[in-house]
Amino acid sequence: MLPAKVVTLSPQKNSRKNEIF
């Protein structure tokens, strides 16, 4: 649900969501 930009800022915390993108 979070934009890819947020994942780039916190790849460690959003590592799980990063896999979705």
N, C-alpha and C positions, 0 to 999 in steps of 0.2 A: 504493500500500500504506500510505503514511503517512496519518494522520487529517487532516481538513481543518484542525484546530487547529494542527498543525505547519506547514501551508502558510501559515497566517495569520502565524505567528511569523517565518517566513523565506520570504516570497513571492518574493524575488529568487532564492534558491538553489533553491526548489521551484517556480519559474515553470513548468518543464516539466510537473511533476506537477499543478500548479494547473490546467492546461488540461484534464487528465483529469476533474477534479472540475467 
